[in-house]
Amino acid sequence: MTAIEGLTALAQPTRLQTFRHLLNAYPDRIAAGEIARACKVPHNTMSAHLAVLTRAGLIGVEREGRMMHYGADLDGFRALMRFLMHDCCKGRAEICAPLIAEFTCSVPVRKKAKAHV
């Protein structure tokens, strides 16, 4: 994947919506038809969008019989983010540090289930 391919793929509204949908479902994979319904796009149009995202390295696909199941490719997504941080910021702390702080995800702590004795 090149950064241009990744950014171009995400620059189209339906593809961005699709990618967000797949990221929200991660690590699960979703059937192509279900993605098309969720995005309110005809199946053949969605196939073209999924192909662009796949070629860009942002999603992956697994075939199960006649069904195609798609999922976010976190390695590809991370590579795109890494490129932007390294290439655009050139490692300058005054630029990168505040961005990294903003991007840091806070993962909610799961409450332990109480044991019923």
N, CA, C and O of each residue as an XYZ file, in Angstrom:
468
protein
N       0.837     -1.180      0.000
C       0.000      0.000      0.000
C       0.879      1.238      0.000
O       1.902      1.298      0.682
N       0.463      2.211     -0.768
C       1.112      3.510     -0.673
C       0.171      4.437      0.084
O      -1.037      4.207      0.144
N       0.740      5.476      0.651
C      -0.092      6.433      1.384
C      -1.121      7.069      0.457
O      -2.254      7.322      0.866
N      -0.736      7.324     -0.777
C      -1.662      7.939     -1.720
C      -2.856      7.019     -1.958
O      -3.992      7.490     -2.012
N      -2.617      5.714     -2.102
C      -3.721      4.761     -2.286
C      -4.644      4.746     -1.067
O      -5.867      4.748     -1.204
N      -4.048      4.733      0.118
C      -4.839      4.702      1.340
C      -5.657      5.967      1.520
O      -6.846      5.908      1.834
N      -5.024      7.103      1.324
C      -5.740      8.368      1.486
C      -6.802      8.553      0.409
O      -7.887      9.066      0.683
N      -6.490      8.136     -0.816
C      -7.468      8.219     -1.899
C      -8.672      7.334     -1.610
O      -9.813      7.729     -1.845
N      -8.410      6.135     -1.097
C      -9.507      5.220     -0.774
C     -10.427      5.817      0.277
O     -11.648      5.691      0.180
N      -9.855      6.461      1.275
C     -10.659      7.014      2.363
C     -11.275      8.368      2.028
O     -12.123      8.864      2.771
N     -10.858      8.967      0.924
C     -11.372     10.293      0.547
C     -12.787     10.237     -0.010
O     -13.434     11.275     -0.149
N     -13.278      9.049     -0.330
C     -14.625      8.902     -0.893
C     -15.586      8.586      0.262
O     -15.305      7.684      1.050
N     -16.708      9.302      0.381
C     -17.585      9.158      1.545
C     -18.083      7.734      1.829
O     -18.105      7.319      2.987
N     -18.474      6.992      0.818
C     -18.974      5.630      1.063
C     -17.855      4.725      1.549
O     -18.067      3.890      2.429
N     -16.673      4.883      0.986
C     -15.546      4.053      1.433
C     -15.137      4.409      2.859
O     -14.797      3.525      3.645
N     -15.168      5.690      3.197
C     -14.852      6.095      4.568
C     -15.889      5.515      5.528
O     -15.531      5.013      6.593
N     -17.153      5.579      5.166
C     -18.223      5.003      5.988
C     -18.022      3.497      6.145
O     -18.196      2.949      7.234
N     -17.659      2.842      5.062
C     -17.417      1.397      5.089
C     -16.261      1.062      6.011
O     -16.352      0.137      6.818
N     -15.176      1.811      5.894
C     -14.000      1.566      6.722
C     -14.329      1.788      8.196
O     -13.913      1.001      9.047
N     -15.062      2.840      8.500
C     -15.482      3.081      9.887
C     -16.329      1.918     10.407
O     -16.155      1.461     11.536
N     -17.238      1.456      9.568
C     -18.117      0.337      9.947
C     -17.279     -0.905     10.272
O     -17.544     -1.599     11.254
N     -16.285     -1.175      9.455
C     -15.438     -2.352      9.673
C     -14.534     -2.170     10.895
O     -14.275     -3.131     11.619
N     -14.058     -0.957     11.127
C     -13.256     -0.713     12.332
C     -14.095     -0.919     13.589
O     -13.626     -1.493     14.571
N     -15.337     -0.449     13.549
C     -16.222     -0.622     14.714
C     -16.518     -2.088     14.983
O     -16.720     -2.483     16.131
N     -16.544     -2.895     13.930
C     -16.834     -4.324     14.083
C     -15.594     -5.144     14.434
O     -15.720     -6.298     14.842
N     -14.404     -4.572     14.285
C     -13.164     -5.301     14.511
C     -13.188     -5.977     15.877
O     -13.591     -5.342     16.852
N     -12.779     -7.218     15.986
C     -12.065     -8.057     15.035
C     -12.972     -8.891     14.133
O     -12.498     -9.690     13.325
N     -14.257     -8.699     14.278
C     -15.190     -9.473     13.454
C     -15.106     -9.061     11.997
O     -14.692     -7.951     11.663
N     -15.510     -9.982     11.144
C     -15.613     -9.716      9.705
C     -17.086     -9.677      9.349
O     -17.909    -10.322     10.000
N     -17.413     -8.925      8.320
C     -18.810     -8.726      7.936
C     -18.988     -9.116      6.477
O     -18.138     -8.823      5.635
N     -20.097     -9.776      6.188
C     -20.415    -10.166      4.811
C     -20.628     -8.917      3.961
O     -21.145     -7.909      4.441
N     -20.227     -8.996      2.699
C     -20.326     -7.866      1.782
C     -21.750     -7.334      1.680
O     -21.956     -6.120      1.668
N     -22.728     -8.220      1.608
C     -24.121     -7.795      1.504
C     -24.580     -7.013      2.720
O     -25.341     -6.053      2.603
N     -24.114     -7.428      3.888
C     -24.469     -6.723      5.125
C     -23.856     -5.324      5.141
O     -24.487     -4.368      5.593
N     -22.636     -5.212      4.649
C     -21.980     -3.903      4.575
C     -22.756     -3.000      3.617
O     -22.990     -1.828      3.911
N     -23.148     -3.551      2.477
C     -23.903     -2.768      1.485
C     -25.212     -2.264      2.091
O     -25.590     -1.111      1.883
N     -25.896     -3.116      2.830
C     -27.164     -2.701      3.466
C     -26.917     -1.620      4.508
O     -27.657     -0.638      4.577
N     -25.882     -1.796      5.317
C     -25.579     -0.828      6.376
C     -25.239      0.551      5.791
O     -25.565      1.583      6.377
N     -24.584      0.548      4.633
C     -24.180      1.802      4.000
C     -25.211      2.309      2.992
O     -25.045      3.370      2.390
N     -26.289      1.519      2.821
C     -27.370      1.875      1.882
C     -26.823      2.115      0.469
O     -27.080      3.142     -0.159
N     -26.062      1.126      0.002
C     -25.424      1.177     -1.309
C     -25.758     -0.119     -2.049
O     -25.779     -1.182     -1.428
N     -26.021     -0.061     -3.361
C     -26.258     -1.294     -4.118
C     -25.057     -2.243     -4.011
O     -23.913     -1.806     -3.886
N     -25.340     -3.532     -4.063
C     -24.282     -4.545     -3.889
C     -23.142     -4.387     -4.888
O     -21.975     -4.491     -4.510
N     -23.465     -4.135     -6.172
C     -22.387     -4.028     -7.159
C     -21.522     -2.794     -6.908
O     -20.310     -2.831     -7.120
N     -22.138     -1.710     -6.460
C     -21.371     -0.504     -6.125
C     -20.488     -0.765     -4.915
O     -19.332     -0.344     -4.881
N     -21.035     -1.461     -3.920
C     -20.250     -1.777     -2.726
C     -19.075     -2.669     -3.078
O     -17.997     -2.521     -2.503
N     -19.259     -3.592     -4.008
C     -18.149     -4.462     -4.421
C     -16.983     -3.634     -4.945
O     -15.824     -3.927     -4.650
N     -17.290     -2.609     -5.715
C     -16.235     -1.740     -6.253
C     -15.532     -0.992     -5.114
O     -14.307     -0.874     -5.111
N     -16.306     -0.487     -4.151
C     -15.704      0.220     -3.015
C     -14.839     -0.713     -2.171
O     -13.749     -0.337     -1.738
N     -15.327     -1.925     -1.943
C     -14.555     -2.894     -1.160
C     -13.261     -3.264     -1.867
O     -12.237     -3.474     -1.218
N     -13.301     -3.344     -3.185
C     -12.090     -3.657     -3.953
C     -11.051     -2.548     -3.801
O      -9.862     -2.828     -3.652
N     -11.491     -1.302     -3.836
C     -10.566     -0.174     -3.680
C      -9.924     -0.198     -2.296
O      -8.712     -0.022     -2.171
N     -10.729     -0.414     -1.259
C     -10.194     -0.471      0.105
C      -9.255     -1.656      0.302
O      -8.270     -1.558      1.035
N      -9.560     -2.770     -0.351
C      -8.698     -3.950     -0.259
C      -7.359     -3.682     -0.940
O      -6.304     -3.966     -0.372
N      -7.398     -3.134     -2.157
C      -6.151     -2.810     -2.870
C      -5.307     -1.790     -2.106
O      -4.079     -1.814     -2.182
N      -5.965     -0.903     -1.378
C      -5.248      0.104     -0.588
C      -4.644     -0.490      0.681
O      -3.873      0.179      1.370
N      -4.985     -1.738      0.996
C      -4.429     -2.397      2.174
C      -5.108     -2.008      3.471
O      -4.547     -2.220      4.546
N      -6.309     -1.441      3.395
C      -7.008     -1.005      4.596
C      -8.006     -2.036      5.116
O      -8.401     -1.989      6.281
N      -8.409     -2.961      4.257
C      -9.300     -4.042      4.684
C      -8.809     -5.344      4.091
O      -8.059     -5.360      3.115
N      -9.241     -6.429      4.694
C      -8.927     -7.756      4.189
C     -10.211     -8.514      3.940
O     -11.276     -8.137      4.427
N     -10.100     -9.585      3.179
C     -11.278    -10.367      2.825
C     -10.981    -11.850      2.996
O      -9.878    -12.319      2.714
N     -11.989    -12.571      3.463
C     -11.914    -14.030      3.561
C     -13.130    -14.595      2.848
O     -14.253    -14.125      3.030
N     -12.886    -15.607      2.039
C     -13.978    -16.266      1.331
C     -14.450    -17.446      2.159
O     -13.654    -18.243      2.656
N     -15.764    -17.537      2.295
C     -16.380    -18.672      2.981
C     -17.466    -19.195      2.049
O     -18.600    -18.716      2.066
N     -17.102    -20.184      1.235
C     -18.026    -20.663      0.202
C     -18.203    -19.562     -0.835
O     -17.231    -19.106     -1.437
N     -19.437    -19.140     -1.040
C     -19.713    -18.059     -1.987
C     -19.719    -16.690     -1.319
O     -19.809    -15.663     -1.992
N     -19.622    -16.681      0.000
C     -19.686    -15.428      0.756
C     -18.301    -14.826      0.938
O     -17.316    -15.533      1.153
N     -18.252    -13.502      0.846
C     -17.014    -12.766      1.095
C     -17.214    -11.993      2.396
O     -18.180    -11.246      2.545
N     -16.294    -12.181      3.330
C     -16.371    -11.487      4.618
C     -15.180    -10.527      4.718
O     -14.028    -10.910      4.511
N     -15.491     -9.286      5.039
C     -14.471     -8.240      5.079
C     -14.228     -7.780      6.503
O     -15.129     -7.789      7.343
N     -12.996     -7.379      6.757
C     -12.633     -6.851      8.067
C     -11.549     -5.805      7.919
O     -10.814     -5.789      6.932
N     -11.458     -4.939      8.897
C     -10.427     -3.906      8.894
C      -9.051     -4.569      8.986
O      -8.865     -5.534      9.727
N      -8.104     -4.044      8.232
C      -6.714     -4.505      8.276
C      -5.947     -3.488      9.111
O      -5.532     -2.442      8.611
N      -5.766     -3.806     10.385
C      -5.123     -2.852     11.282
C      -3.675     -2.599     10.924
O      -3.171     -1.499     11.154
N      -2.989     -3.585     10.367
C      -1.605     -3.367      9.961
C      -1.536     -2.305      8.859
O      -0.673     -1.428      8.892
N      -2.443     -2.389      7.888
C      -2.479     -1.398      6.821
C      -2.845     -0.018      7.339
O      -2.258      0.984      6.931
N      -3.820      0.030      8.243
C      -4.246      1.296      8.838
C      -3.104      1.920      9.637
O      -2.844      3.119      9.534
N      -2.429      1.099     10.429
C      -1.296      1.599     11.220
C      -0.167      2.087     10.317
O       0.478      3.091     10.616
N       0.069      1.387      9.224
C       1.120      1.810      8.290
C       0.809      3.192      7.715
O       1.704      4.025      7.569
N      -0.457      3.431      7.391
C      -0.849      4.733      6.873
C      -0.651      5.812      7.936
O      -0.123      6.884      7.638
N      -1.061      5.542      9.149
C      -0.885      6.516     10.241
C       0.598      6.752     10.526
O       1.026      7.882     10.759
N       1.376      5.662     10.503
C       2.817      5.782     10.733
C       3.455      6.657      9.660
O       4.286      7.514      9.962
N       3.061      6.437      8.405
C       3.597      7.247      7.313
C       3.311      8.728      7.557
O       4.204      9.566      7.436
N       2.066      9.043      7.899
C       1.704     10.448      8.116
C       2.522     11.057      9.249
O       2.985     12.193      9.149
N       2.697     10.300     10.317
C       3.452     10.826     11.456
C       4.932     10.998     11.116
O       5.531     12.015     11.465
N       5.525     10.018     10.442
C       6.956     10.090     10.145
C       7.256     11.023      8.984
O       8.186     11.826      9.057
N       6.486     10.927      7.930
C       6.787     11.711      6.734
C       6.407     13.179      6.912
O       7.179     14.077      6.578
N       5.217     13.406      7.439
C       4.742     14.790      7.543
C       5.370     15.530      8.713
O       5.729     16.700      8.579
N       5.507     14.875      9.846
C       6.067     15.533     11.031
C       7.593     15.477     11.062
O       8.237     16.267     11.752
N       8.160     14.545     10.317
C       9.619     14.349     10.296
C      10.194     14.144     11.697
O      11.337     14.513     11.969
N       9.386     13.550     12.584
C       9.861     13.250     13.924
C      10.002     14.466     14.828
O      10.609     14.368     15.894
N       9.460     15.595     14.431
C       9.574     16.813     15.248
C       8.616     16.709     16.439
O       7.398     16.656     16.271
N       9.182     16.683     17.614
C       8.412     16.480     18.830
C       7.332     17.540     19.030
O       6.245     17.228     19.515
N       7.617     18.779     18.663
C       6.620     19.839     18.876
C       5.380     19.642     18.006
O       4.316     20.181     18.310
N       5.513     18.878     16.936
C       4.368     18.562     16.081
C       3.773     17.214     16.479
O       2.561     17.095     16.662
N       4.618     16.212     16.609
C       4.148     14.848     16.838
C       3.576     14.610     18.227
O       2.538     13.961     18.356
N       4.216     15.112     19.257
C       3.797     14.797     20.627
C       2.348     15.178     20.907
O       1.606     14.357     21.447
N       1.914     16.394     20.560
C       0.501     16.719     20.814
C      -0.461     15.835     20.012
O      -1.537     15.485     20.498
N      -0.075     15.477     18.791
C      -0.923     14.596     17.989
C      -1.023     13.214     18.606
O      -2.106     12.635     18.685
N       0.097     12.697     19.037
C       0.105     11.372     19.659
C      -0.744     11.386     20.920
O      -1.483     10.436     21.180
N      -0.647     12.449     21.702
C      -1.453     12.555     22.914
C      -2.943     12.567     22.570
O      -3.744     11.952     23.273
N      -3.320     13.261     21.494
C      -4.724     13.292     21.071
C      -5.198     11.937     20.580
O      -6.353     11.566     20.791
N      -4.307     11.189     19.920
C      -4.684      9.908     19.341
C      -4.697      8.780     20.351
O      -5.233      7.710     20.062
N      -4.125      8.985     21.528
C      -4.062      7.932     22.515
C      -5.476      7.575     22.945
O      -6.222      8.397     23.477
N      -5.811      6.329     22.696
C      -7.160      5.853     23.033
C      -7.176      5.419     24.490
O      -6.263      4.738     24.957
N      -8.200      5.812     25.187
C      -8.356      5.316     26.553
C      -9.342      4.159     26.488
O     -10.498      4.317     26.096
N      -8.864      3.032     26.873
C      -9.672      1.822     26.827
C     -10.403      1.700     28.148
O      -9.773      1.677     29.205
N     -11.732      1.622     28.102
C     -12.466      1.495     29.369
C     -12.109      0.199     30.075
O     -11.950     -0.851     29.453
N     -11.990      0.301     31.354
C     -11.660     -0.870     32.160
C     -12.939     -1.667     32.367
O     -13.966     -1.125     32.776
N     -12.860     -2.950     32.082
C     -14.020     -3.827     32.283
C     -14.165     -4.130     33.754
O     -13.197     -4.432     34.452
N     -15.397     -4.041     34.202
C     -15.659     -4.396     35.587
C     -15.712     -5.907     35.680
O     -16.302     -6.582     34.837
N     -15.088     -6.419     36.714
C     -15.106     -7.869     36.926
C     -16.488     -8.268     37.414
O     -17.099     -7.587     38.239
N     -16.959     -9.371     36.894
C     -18.246     -9.898     37.350
C     -18.125    -10.379     38.789
O     -17.157    -11.042     39.160
N     -19.110    -10.036     39.577
C     -19.078    -10.482     40.961
C     -19.353    -11.969     41.030
O     -20.248    -12.488     40.363
N     -18.584    -12.627     41.832
C     -18.785    -14.067     42.005
C     -19.933    -14.285     42.974
O     -19.959    -13.721     44.068
N     -20.864    -15.095     42.563
C     -21.987    -15.420     43.430
C     -21.663    -16.705     44.159
O     -21.537    -17.770     43.553
N     -21.531    -16.589     45.456
C     -21.171    -17.761     46.260
C     -22.356    -18.244     47.025
O     -22.257    -19.224     47.763
